Amino acid sequence: MKILVAVKRVVDFNVKVRVKSDGTGVDIANVKMSMNPFDEIAVEEAVRLKEKGAATEIIAVSCGDAKCQETLRTAMAIGADRGILVETTEELQPLAVAKLLKALVDKEQPGLIILGKQAIDDDANQTGQMLAALADLPQATFASKVEVAGDKVNVTREVDGGLETISLSVPAVITTDLRLNEPRYVTLPNIMKAKKKQLDIVKPEDLGVDVKPRLKTLKVSEPPKRGAGIKVPDVATLVDKLKNEAKVI
C-alpha cells in the first residue's frame, strides 16, 4: 500500500509573527520557515505504518514555490521514500491545494492519504475534508490513533465528548491531531540520505488544475494589545466591577 502525505512550508512555530506595515499580509522576509507541525506528525505516522509492514511506499507532496523542496527533503529525512513538488508562485488556498492533491491521488493511487488537520499559518482546517469530498473517499479527521487491519483502517478521533473510533475502507483520507504521535528527531545521516532521494517537480497546469485564488484578503491586522490588569481590595469591589464595568454578570 502506498501512503501519500501532504506537507506545507510555514513560518516556524517559535517565530513571533509580524504583520506587514501596509496590512497586506504576514511578513516572511528573513523569517525562519519549517514544516507545519501537524504535517510532521502525519509523516511520522506514515513512517510508523511502513515500519509495521502496513505500507510499502511513502510519497511526500508539497505545493508552493521552489523553497518547498527543503520541506520535502525534511519529510524524506524522517522516512518518506520520494517527494513531489507542485511548483507555483500563486497564493494557494485550501480548495486549490485539495484539487492538486486530488489530481495526484488519481495519478498515484495511494491506499491512504494523511494530512495535518490544519496549518498553523491560516488555521483553515479545510484541505483534508475538501480532498475527501473531491475524491469521494471516506475520511477521519483529528486522528489520535491509526491502526491498519487488512483493507480497513481503524481511526480513533478526538471529538467534543471524548473519543470516537471509526472503521474506514481504504483508500481513505486521514487528518492528524497533536496526540497521534511525537515525531522523531531527524539525524544527520538521514538528512544526507534524503538529498539523494527522488524529488519530482510538476506544475499545476501539468495536472490540469486552476489554482487562482477564489478569496481575496482585504486586510491583515494584529489583535489589540491586552490591557493591564488591576488589583481589587475585596470581593465586593470585584463583583461591582464585573457587574458595572465589565458587564459579565
C-alpha distance (Angstrom), angle and dihedral (degrees) to the residues before:
residue distance angle dihedral
M1 . . .
K2 3.79 . .
I3 3.79 120.7 .
L4 3.79 119.7 -155.3
V5 3.81 115.2 -158.6
A6 3.80 123.7 -169.5
V7 3.81 117.4 -147.1
K8 3.79 129.5 -174.4
R9 3.80 131.4 -156.0
V10 3.81 109.7 -131.5
V11 3.79 140.1 160.8
D12 3.81 107.3 -74.0
F13 3.82 112.5 -95.5
N14 3.84 91.0 -123.9
V15 3.81 92.9 59.2
K16 3.80 120.3 97.3
V17 3.80 103.2 -127.5
R18 3.82 117.7 -128.3
V19 3.79 126.1 -159.8
K20 3.81 118.4 -132.9
S21 3.79 114.4 -104.5
D22 3.81 91.6 -117.8
G23 3.83 91.9 52.6
T24 3.82 94.2 -122.5
G25 3.80 95.9 124.1
V26 3.79 147.6 -54.9
D27 3.80 119.2 -37.8
I28 3.82 108.8 -118.9
A29 3.82 97.7 164.4
N30 3.83 109.4 129.5
V31 3.81 89.9 -7.9
K32 3.81 122.0 140.0
M33 3.80 110.9 -107.1
S34 3.80 127.5 -163.8
M35 3.79 143.6 160.7
N36 3.79 115.7 -63.8
P37 3.86 104.9 -98.4
F38 3.82 93.8 -129.9
D39 3.82 89.5 52.3
E40 3.80 90.0 50.8
I41 3.81 87.4 57.0
A42 3.82 88.7 50.0
V43 3.83 91.7 53.5
E44 3.80 91.3 47.1
E45 3.80 91.5 51.4
A46 3.80 91.4 49.9
V47 3.82 90.4 51.1
R48 3.81 91.3 49.2
L49 3.80 90.8 51.2
K50 3.80 89.4 51.3
E51 3.80 91.0 49.1
K52 3.82 88.6 53.5
G53 3.80 89.7 53.6
A54 3.80 95.1 -110.5
A55 3.82 93.6 116.0
T56 3.79 136.1 38.4
E57 3.81 102.3 -166.4
I58 3.80 137.5 21.1
I59 3.79 120.0 -155.6
A60 3.81 118.3 -167.0
V61 3.81 116.7 -154.7
S62 3.78 129.5 -168.4
C63 3.80 131.4 176.8
G64 3.79 121.8 -152.5
D65 3.79 142.1 59.9
A66 3.81 127.7 -23.9
K67 3.82 92.5 -84.1
C68 3.82 88.8 70.7
Q69 3.81 86.0 78.2
E70 3.83 86.6 80.4
T71 3.81 90.0 57.8
L72 3.80 91.0 49.3
R73 3.81 90.8 49.7
T74 3.80 88.3 53.3
A75 3.81 89.9 51.8
M76 3.80 89.4 50.1
A77 3.80 90.4 48.9
I78 3.81 88.5 55.2
G79 3.80 89.4 52.6
A80 3.82 113.7 -77.0
D81 3.82 112.2 139.9
R82 3.79 98.6 -143.1
G83 3.77 141.4 -6.7
I84 3.79 139.1 -133.6
L85 3.80 122.3 -159.2
V86 3.79 118.8 -162.7
E87 3.79 96.0 -156.9
T88 3.80 119.8 -151.5
T89 3.79 137.7 135.9
E90 3.82 92.5 -148.4
E91 3.78 118.9 112.4
L92 3.81 102.0 -100.3
Q93 3.79 117.9 -143.8
P94 3.84 123.8 -167.6
L95 3.81 95.0 -96.7
A96 3.81 92.1 52.3
V97 3.81 91.6 48.9
A98 3.81 90.8 47.9
K99 3.82 90.3 52.4
L100 3.81 91.4 49.4
L101 3.80 91.3 49.2
K102 3.81 90.2 47.3
A103 3.81 89.5 55.8
L104 3.81 90.8 50.2
V105 3.82 91.6 46.3
D106 3.81 88.9 54.4
K107 3.81 89.6 50.0
E108 3.82 100.7 42.2
Q109 3.84 99.2 32.3
P110 3.84 96.3 -148.8
G111 3.81 121.3 -171.0
L112 3.81 92.2 -139.5
I113 3.78 132.6 25.4
I114 3.80 112.5 -162.1
L115 3.81 123.7 -170.1
G116 3.77 135.3 167.0
K117 3.80 109.9 -99.1
Q118 3.82 90.2 -118.1
A119 3.80 142.9 -12.4
I120 3.79 117.9 -109.6
D121 3.81 92.9 -133.4
D122 3.82 101.6 59.4
D123 3.85 99.1 10.0
A124 3.82 87.3 -149.4
N125 3.84 98.1 147.4
Q126 3.82 89.4 -163.7
T127 3.80 111.8 103.1
G128 3.82 98.3 79.7
Q129 3.79 93.4 47.6
M130 3.82 92.6 46.0
L131 3.81 91.3 49.0
A132 3.81 91.7 51.1
A133 3.82 90.1 50.6
L134 3.82 94.8 46.8
A135 3.80 93.5 46.1
D136 3.83 92.8 39.8
L137 3.81 91.4 -127.6
P138 3.82 131.1 145.4
Q139 3.79 113.2 -103.2
A140 3.81 140.5 -159.1
T141 3.79 117.5 -166.4
F142 3.83 130.2 -163.5
A143 3.82 92.9 20.8
S144 3.81 116.6 -167.4
K145 3.83 95.1 172.6
V146 3.82 132.5 22.9
E147 3.80 125.7 -168.9
V148 3.81 124.6 175.6
A149 3.81 115.1 -149.1
G150 3.80 112.6 177.1
D151 3.79 109.9 -65.7
K152 3.81 91.1 -11.6
V153 3.79 132.0 76.7
N154 3.80 120.6 -155.9
V155 3.79 114.0 -150.8
T156 3.78 126.8 -170.7
R157 3.78 108.1 -155.0
E158 3.77 133.8 -172.0
V159 3.80 115.7 -115.7
D160 3.80 132.6 171.4
G161 3.79 92.8 -94.6
G162 3.81 96.2 46.8
L163 3.82 127.7 -86.7
E164 3.79 131.4 -7.7
T165 3.82 124.6 -169.2
I166 3.79 118.2 -155.2
S167 3.80 133.1 178.1
L168 3.81 119.2 -136.4
S169 3.77 131.1 -170.8
V170 3.79 113.5 -130.8
P171 2.97 136.9 -80.5
A172 3.81 90.8 58.8
V173 3.79 143.0 150.0
I174 3.82 120.7 -120.0
T175 3.81 127.9 -175.8
T176 3.79 118.0 -160.0
D177 3.79 131.2 -129.4
L178 3.80 127.4 -155.3
R179 3.80 95.8 -100.3
L180 3.81 95.5 55.8
N181 3.81 93.8 91.2
E182 3.79 146.1 -40.2
P183 3.83 111.7 -104.9
R184 3.80 116.1 -121.7
Y185 3.78 124.3 -111.3
V186 3.80 110.7 -96.6
T187 3.80 109.4 -124.2
L188 3.82 125.8 -148.0
P189 3.85 94.3 -116.5
N190 3.81 89.8 54.6
I191 3.81 90.6 48.1
M192 3.81 89.0 54.1
K193 3.82 91.8 47.2
A194 3.82 90.3 50.0
K195 3.82 90.4 60.6
K196 3.81 89.5 65.2
K197 3.80 96.8 47.8
Q198 3.80 121.5 105.1
L199 3.80 116.5 -88.8
D200 3.81 117.4 -179.2
I201 3.80 122.4 -163.3
V202 3.80 121.6 -153.2
K203 3.79 134.4 168.9
P204 3.82 125.9 -127.4
E205 3.81 89.4 -115.4
D206 3.83 89.2 56.6
L207 3.80 86.6 60.6
G208 3.81 93.1 43.5
V209 3.81 93.6 -117.2
D210 3.81 127.5 140.6
V211 3.82 107.3 -145.2
K212 3.81 99.2 179.5
P213 3.84 109.9 139.3
R214 3.80 115.8 -100.0
L215 3.80 93.2 -166.2
K216 3.79 128.9 56.4
T217 3.81 123.4 -147.4
L218 3.78 108.1 -135.5
K219 3.79 99.1 -175.4
V220 3.80 141.5 -13.2
S221 3.81 118.6 -152.9
E222 3.77 137.5 169.3
P223 3.82 118.4 -108.7
P224 3.82 114.7 -100.3
K225 3.78 114.3 -86.7
R226 3.77 114.1 -99.1
G227 3.80 114.5 -108.5
A228 3.78 122.8 -123.1
G229 3.78 118.6 -92.1
I230 3.82 124.9 -119.0
K231 3.79 134.9 -142.9
V232 3.78 121.7 -129.0
P233 3.81 124.7 -155.5
D234 3.81 98.0 -136.0
V235 3.80 146.5 -0.2
A236 3.79 93.6 -96.3
T237 3.81 91.4 59.2
L238 3.80 90.6 46.9
V239 3.80 92.2 52.3
D240 3.81 90.6 46.6
K241 3.81 92.5 52.6
L242 3.80 93.0 45.5
K243 3.79 89.9 50.4
N244 3.80 102.8 39.8
E245 3.82 105.4 24.7
A246 3.79 107.0 27.3
K247 3.85 91.8 27.2
V248 3.79 92.5 -152.1
I249 3.81 96.2 129.6
